[in-house]
């Protein structure tokens, strides 16, 4: 999902954030849950002792995420009656600014919900994950690499992921439109991009030379970035040098990736002037049935199904073809939990995180409640997989591709690269306003300038 960082904040807002952070209370209206009866701490992963402890948790406002965390907190407090867990929530943009101001001041909560891609930016203010919670080697065995690696900074683990955040690997497909176009087996997938483009052309709608229904919408800000970088990987290249100190976009693999993206537009499956981030955005487009296929993460079905139940019933996901032998794709690191190095109750904080993110049953229930894909490998297998797919049948194609996800890496400014560099240049190419050579050269130069 697009995450735009605000650059400026008025002095009034800064003051209010500091006051809120220092106050220690919750302005969100969330009530601290009642503690339950004493029980064994075995499932909590440690002993918090008998002394009364209050653990403050900051989260961004997402009802499904927070309701799931509250349920886990209730269960934890029932097993640990000496621990009180208090939630404080912030709207998304305010949360970013609160982290940016409170962490340097040392006024933050004990546990901080963190988008993994941000973690290394805040690592100086975070506590490393204790070895007795889980070691890095152990974590690499139980978590998928893409979500985990966002929490690894200079070979040190800071926190644990709860979800696999995915925007590539499979396309959302309207099966009803496909059937109307004579494609009865579209969920079987495609062996090549040639096959994919042929189906995309078949489901494209056109009237008087104007595309009225895009065959495949891949022109949003997120979609262009994930497509371009994933194709570079699949073609055997990399978009950064070996030590991660420079971007390498103007390469043979970059040229081939961009050429494939341009070919899809040239084949007439989308008009990038009519369909982009500002007009006919892919999520809206799919559920208004102005697109037959689109590149958007599985969160979109849960987001739109309430308003478009009939469309939700006929859309699913189908794995995209790979550009080479390797179906590797690029992913953000998802949401998870970290601990402030300033926390006075780190033992209790880590014990709760272990209970929430490492306990397979708790983690799975949170994924189901929040409609997110698991970060834990075990929860994509066996009975856990069956339970997940029974709740979200459209998750099944993603479960096949999760092992191929690679974390995008520690970037100087992820959003700048995605939305201010890759998106405008590639959209210009697709619209015929910039040559492929100029776009590749410009993207590489501007991306490398972000290191300064």
Secondary structure, 3 states (H helix, E strand, C coil): CCCCCCCCCCHHHHHHHHHHHHHCCCCCCCCCCCCCCCCCCHHHCCCCCCCCEEEEEEEECCHHHHHHHHHHHHHHHHHCCCEEEEEEEECHHHHHHHHHHHHHHCCCCCEEEEEHHHHHHHHHHECCCCCCCCCHHHHHHHECHHHHHCCEECCEECCEECEECCCCCEEEEEHHHHHHCCCCCHHHCCCCHHHHHHHHHHCCEEECCEEEEECCECCCHHHHHHHHHHHHHHCCCCCECCCCCCECCCCHHHHHHHHHHHHHHHCCCCCCCCCCCCCCCHHHHHHCCCECEECCCCHHHHHHCCCCHHHHCCEEEEECCCCCCCCCEEECCCEEEEEECCCCCHHHHHHHHHHHHHCHHHHHHHHHHHCCEECEHHHHCHHHHHHHHHHCHHHHHHHHHHHHEEECCCCCCHHHHHHHHHHHHHHHHHHCCCCHHHHHHHHHHHHHHCCC
